[in-house]
Amino acid sequence: MVMITEFRIKMPFTTAEYQRGLLYGIAEISKESSGSNGEGVEINKNEPFEDGSGEGQYTKKTYHIGSSLPGFVSLIIPSKALDVYEESWNAYPFCKTVISCPLLGERFNMTLLSMYKDDDDGNTYNVHNLSKDMLTKRKIVKLDIANDEFPTGCTDDPRNFKSEVTGRGPLIGKEWEKKQTPIMWCYKLVIVEMNIWGIQNKVESKIIEFERNMFLRLHRRMFCSIDQWINLSMEQIRDFEDQTAKELHNLFDDRKSPKKNQTTVSTSNSLKHASELVSVEV
């Protein structure tokens, strides 16, 4: 069975602003999500790519679950540690991310496709050019960073934030986009296939739920941290990414070496939910 969910998220940015905010937000959450129990995000590669379909930025990450094994994984693998791998090809405004788990092999497939559009109303019918068969299986879910239920551990509240730099916010009411400019929409397609008899439907549903919560947490962080990144150039954002990658490498190097102190980048929000392991990237 294949579960296809297209999340659509309205944001008070231009797509050019969103690109920088996304990279900044991902780096911030990656640091927060690396705790002291062996879990966290390790950035293995972050480099330009060019192929027949275009050019952009390629990233490869390892998500170490450590002792914070999510419930849906424990249904499949009775282990205290598990690594999940993420590869992303970001040819903005399009991005493709593939999630894999070596222990599950071909029994688990997950792909995320992202597209971003300015001056949009969130109703573009087939932005990802899906086949007729995939369209019949697709479920559309619109997310609202101001009004949807806040995931556990999410402290950023767009309803109480006003940007000193841009004057945007707070985001009040069900139709806050009518009072904000600019407005753009994110189209994030999540395709999950789990081929393990008896539990596949439950696991697929759990992953979609986790992705929803991660999207809400990330996009709330992007808006509420806008004053920190809105005036940064793309070069400065890349420098921030590189510094974050070095910090995370040092973190995991320290853990691997018994001679070094077991330090952490940040333990304020250690990983307790699979949403923080199943793709921060999209």
C-alpha positions as CSV (number, residue, x, y, z in Angstrom):
1,M,0.0,0.0,0.0
2,V,1.2,3.5,-0.8
3,M,0.0,6.5,1.2
4,I,0.3,9.9,-0.5
5,T,-0.4,13.1,1.4
6,E,0.1,16.6,0.0
7,F,0.6,19.2,2.8
8,R,-0.1,22.8,1.8
9,I,1.3,25.6,4.0
10,K,0.7,29.3,3.7
11,M,3.6,31.5,4.9
12,P,4.0,35.3,5.2
13,F,7.2,35.3,3.0
14,T,8.3,35.6,-0.6
15,T,9.7,32.4,-2.0
16,A,13.2,34.0,-2.0
17,E,12.8,34.8,1.7
18,Y,11.5,31.3,2.4
19,Q,14.6,29.7,0.9
20,R,16.9,31.4,3.4
21,G,14.4,30.9,6.3
22,L,14.1,27.2,5.6
23,L,17.8,26.6,5.6
24,Y,18.2,28.6,8.8
25,G,15.3,26.9,10.5
26,I,16.6,23.4,9.6
27,A,20.0,24.2,11.0
28,E,18.5,25.5,14.2
29,I,16.3,22.5,14.7
30,S,19.1,20.0,13.8
31,K,21.1,21.4,16.7
32,E,18.2,21.3,19.1
33,S,17.3,17.8,18.1
34,S,20.8,16.4,19.0
35,G,20.6,15.2,22.6
36,S,22.8,13.4,25.1
37,N,21.4,9.9,24.6
38,G,23.0,9.1,21.2
39,E,20.2,10.6,19.2
40,G,20.4,13.5,16.8
41,V,21.3,14.7,13.3
42,E,24.7,14.2,11.7
43,I,25.3,16.1,8.4
44,N,27.5,14.0,6.2
45,K,27.5,16.1,3.0
46,N,26.3,19.5,2.0
47,E,27.6,20.4,-1.5
48,P,26.5,21.7,-4.9
49,F,25.2,19.3,-7.5
50,E,24.5,19.4,-11.2
51,D,22.8,16.7,-13.3
52,G,20.6,16.3,-16.3
53,S,17.6,17.7,-14.5
54,G,19.2,20.8,-13.1
55,E,21.5,22.1,-10.4
56,G,21.3,23.0,-6.7
57,Q,22.5,21.8,-3.3
58,Y,22.9,18.2,-2.3
59,T,22.8,17.1,1.3
60,K,23.2,13.7,3.0
61,K,22.3,13.3,6.7
62,T,22.2,10.5,9.2
63,Y,19.4,10.6,11.9
64,H,20.6,8.7,15.0
65,I,17.6,7.7,17.0
66,G,19.7,6.4,19.9
67,S,17.8,5.6,23.1
68,S,14.8,7.7,22.0
69,L,13.2,4.9,19.9
70,P,9.8,6.1,18.5
71,G,6.9,3.8,19.1
72,F,6.2,3.1,15.5
73,V,9.8,1.8,15.0
74,S,9.6,-0.5,18.0
75,L,6.7,-2.2,16.3
76,I,9.2,-3.4,13.7
77,I,12.7,-3.5,15.2
78,P,13.3,-4.3,18.9
79,S,16.4,-2.2,19.1
80,K,17.8,0.6,21.2
81,A,19.5,2.2,18.3
82,L,18.6,2.8,14.7
83,D,20.0,5.0,11.9
84,V,17.8,6.6,9.2
85,Y,19.4,8.2,6.2
86,E,18.2,11.2,4.2
87,E,19.4,12.5,0.8
88,S,18.1,15.7,-0.6
89,W,18.5,17.4,-4.0
90,N,17.4,21.0,-3.5
91,A,17.0,22.7,-6.9
92,Y,14.9,25.5,-5.5
93,P,12.0,26.1,-5.8
94,F,11.8,22.3,-6.2
95,C,13.3,19.8,-3.7
96,K,13.3,16.0,-3.6
97,T,14.2,14.1,-0.5
98,V,14.5,10.4,-0.1
99,I,14.4,8.6,3.3
100,S,15.9,5.1,3.7
101,C,16.4,2.7,6.6
102,P,19.0,0.0,5.9
103,L,17.5,-2.4,8.4
104,L,14.2,-2.3,6.5
105,G,15.7,-2.3,3.0
106,E,13.1,-2.4,0.2
107,R,10.3,-2.9,2.7
108,F,10.3,0.8,3.4
109,N,10.2,3.7,0.9
110,M,9.7,7.3,1.6
111,T,10.0,10.3,-0.8
112,L,9.2,13.9,-0.2
113,L,8.7,16.5,-3.0
114,S,8.5,20.2,-2.3
115,M,7.4,23.1,-4.5
116,Y,7.0,26.8,-3.5
117,K,4.9,29.4,-5.2
118,D,4.5,33.2,-4.8
119,D,1.1,34.9,-5.3
120,D,-0.8,31.6,-4.9
121,D,-4.0,30.7,-3.1
122,G,-3.0,27.1,-2.1
123,N,-5.3,25.5,-4.7
124,T,-2.9,24.7,-7.5
125,Y,-4.3,21.3,-8.6
126,N,-1.2,19.3,-9.6
127,V,1.9,21.2,-8.9
128,H,4.0,18.0,-8.7
129,N,2.8,16.7,-12.1
130,L,1.4,13.4,-10.5
131,S,0.0,10.6,-12.6
132,K,-3.7,10.0,-12.6
133,D,-3.2,7.0,-10.4
134,M,-1.2,9.0,-7.9
135,L,-3.8,11.8,-7.9
136,T,-6.6,9.3,-7.0
137,K,-4.6,8.2,-4.0
138,R,-3.5,11.7,-2.9
139,K,-4.9,13.3,0.2
140,I,-4.6,17.1,0.5
141,V,-4.1,18.6,4.0
142,K,-3.8,22.4,4.5
143,L,-1.7,23.4,7.5
144,D,-2.1,26.7,9.4
145,I,0.9,27.7,11.5
146,A,-1.2,30.0,13.6
147,N,-4.4,28.0,14.2
148,D,-3.6,24.3,14.0
149,E,-3.0,22.3,17.2
150,F,0.5,22.9,18.5
151,P,2.7,19.7,18.5
152,T,4.3,18.7,21.8
153,G,7.5,20.7,22.4
154,C,6.7,23.5,20.0
155,T,7.2,26.8,21.9
156,D,7.1,29.2,18.9
157,D,3.7,31.0,18.7
158,P,3.0,33.1,15.6
159,R,-0.1,34.5,17.3
160,N,2.1,36.3,19.9
161,F,5.0,37.3,17.7
162,K,5.6,40.6,15.8
163,S,8.7,41.1,13.8
164,E,10.6,44.2,14.7
165,V,12.5,44.1,11.4
166,T,9.7,43.5,8.9
167,G,6.6,44.5,10.9
168,R,4.9,41.2,10.1
169,G,2.7,39.5,12.6
170,P,1.2,38.6,14.9
171,L,-0.9,36.1,12.9
172,I,-4.4,36.4,14.3
173,G,-7.6,34.9,13.1
174,K,-8.5,32.1,10.6
175,E,-7.8,34.3,7.6
176,W,-4.7,36.0,8.8
177,E,-3.2,35.9,5.3
178,K,-5.6,38.6,4.2
179,K,-3.9,41.0,6.6
180,Q,-0.3,40.0,5.7
181,T,1.9,40.7,2.7
182,P,3.6,39.0,1.1
183,I,2.0,35.5,1.1
184,M,3.4,32.3,-0.6
185,W,2.4,28.7,-0.4
186,C,4.5,25.5,0.2
187,Y,3.4,22.3,-1.5
188,K,4.9,19.3,0.3
189,L,4.1,15.8,-1.0
190,V,4.9,12.9,1.2
191,I,4.9,9.4,-0.3
192,V,5.2,6.5,2.1
193,E,5.2,2.8,1.3
194,M,5.7,0.2,4.0
195,N,5.6,-3.5,3.0
196,I,5.3,-5.3,6.3
197,W,2.2,-7.4,6.6
198,G,-0.1,-6.6,9.5
199,I,1.3,-3.2,10.6
200,Q,1.9,-1.3,7.4
201,N,-1.2,0.9,7.6
202,K,-0.6,1.9,11.2
203,V,3.1,2.7,10.5
204,E,2.3,4.7,7.4
205,S,-0.4,6.7,9.2
206,K,2.0,7.4,12.1
207,I,4.7,8.7,9.7
208,I,2.2,11.1,8.1
209,E,1.2,12.3,11.5
210,F,4.9,12.8,12.5
211,E,5.5,14.7,9.2
212,R,2.6,17.0,9.9
213,N,3.9,17.9,13.3
214,M,7.4,18.5,12.0
215,F,6.2,20.8,9.3
216,L,4.2,22.8,11.8
217,R,7.2,23.0,14.2
218,L,9.6,24.0,11.5
219,H,7.5,26.6,9.9
220,R,6.5,28.2,13.2
221,R,10.2,28.4,14.0
222,M,10.9,30.0,10.6
223,F,8.4,32.8,11.2
224,C,9.2,33.5,14.8
225,S,12.9,33.7,14.1
226,I,12.6,35.9,11.0
227,D,14.4,38.8,12.6
228,Q,17.5,36.6,13.0
229,W,17.8,35.6,9.3
230,I,15.8,38.0,7.1
231,N,18.8,40.3,6.5
232,L,21.3,37.5,6.0
233,S,22.6,36.8,2.5
234,M,22.6,33.3,1.0
235,E,26.4,33.2,1.5
236,Q,25.9,34.0,5.2
237,I,23.2,31.3,5.5
238,R,25.6,28.7,3.9
239,D,28.3,29.8,6.4
240,F,25.8,29.2,9.2
241,E,25.0,25.8,7.8
242,D,28.7,24.9,7.6
243,Q,29.2,26.0,11.2
244,T,26.2,23.9,12.3
245,A,27.6,20.9,10.4
246,K,31.0,21.3,12.2
247,E,29.3,21.5,15.6
248,L,27.3,18.3,14.9
249,H,30.3,16.5,13.6
250,N,32.2,17.4,16.8
251,L,29.3,16.2,18.8
252,F,29.2,12.8,17.3
253,D,33.0,12.5,17.3
254,D,33.0,13.2,21.0
255,R,30.4,10.4,21.5
256,K,32.5,7.9,19.5
257,S,35.7,8.6,21.5
258,P,35.8,7.3,25.1
259,K,38.6,9.6,25.8
260,K,36.5,12.7,25.3
261,N,33.8,14.3,27.4
262,Q,30.3,13.5,26.3
263,T,29.2,17.0,25.4
264,T,26.1,18.1,23.4
265,V,25.2,21.0,21.2
266,S,21.9,21.4,22.9
267,T,19.8,19.2,25.1
268,S,16.9,21.5,25.6
269,N,14.7,19.6,23.2
270,S,16.0,16.0,23.0
271,L,14.3,13.8,20.4
272,K,11.2,12.2,21.8
273,H,9.2,12.0,18.6
274,A,9.9,10.4,15.2
275,S,8.9,13.6,13.6
276,E,12.3,15.0,14.5
277,L,14.0,12.1,12.7
278,V,11.9,11.5,9.7
279,S,13.0,14.4,7.5
280,V,13.7,17.9,8.8
281,E,14.9,18.7,5.2
282,V,11.8,19.3,3.1
